[in-house]
């Protein structure tokens, strides 16, 4: 028989899957290929996918093809990627002082990753936050429901996803060479991107000095954890088997953060999550939050990710691996809380990177 605490965790994890599926129905995850209108507020997990990016003949080697300024310190950078078989856009925020080498922070989006922007800037206002920080910031563009990992097969709806190879092998040398990076990196993600950030970090232990993961789940090797990941892909009309294979494929275990937590020893780790109860931002009249969606969908989803985060935190503690974990008493699965966490996590991340 499961211990009482184990039962609570199983139920909370099961709610993650239920919330994802019910949210897709109640709050309108699109089931068409065209990108839907962007709602005024987003949980980061409830919007539909855009059309899959078309692939071309793979280039011989990765290279920056062109750069288009959004402003003098915010750039669209287009990279020819052999792994992705296409030109991939990332966005780069530059510091005021560009005269000396500096670290790089990679920012991964949530499940509703847009085809031409990143919710960290659209909804989390990361461009304003980093305006006075002495780091390069690289923001992913696109990749909805991809987990920013390498898929076993291209998906008819979600396209060819070889994000892990792109983000960990192809992109960092280009960023460092073009934008004076010093080789010290952090990776940060929210929701789906939180799980992806931790995956990338343990699978590439020499690449990142620090990791911040907000409101994620981290156990693809368990039945419930795999069901959660499959639900993310399926609610975007992707085929989950195309990511890590059938249910018994060892790739699901190979990407399980909790199982491989030991590989993160020596890294600076910041985890955060709310309780799911309505909090300071979940009030009528807040223009940044659709209160009905945030409470009805984002509340249960955040409660479930709270259990996921507590499980990983307990795993780190059992291994004697230091972790900074912020469990908020309130807060739903929505962007105003993640914008708060961007600032709250910064002292931990900045200290690991050696910047103010």
Helices and strands as residue ranges (DSSP letters): H 4-26, E 63-71, E 74-81, E 86-93, E 102-108, H 119-122, H 126-129, G 130-132, E 136-140, H 163-165, I 166-170, H 171-179, E 181-190, H 192-203, E 210-214, H 223-234, H 241-244, H 251-254, G 261-264, E 268-273, H 291-293, I 294-298, H 299-319, E 324-327, H 335-353
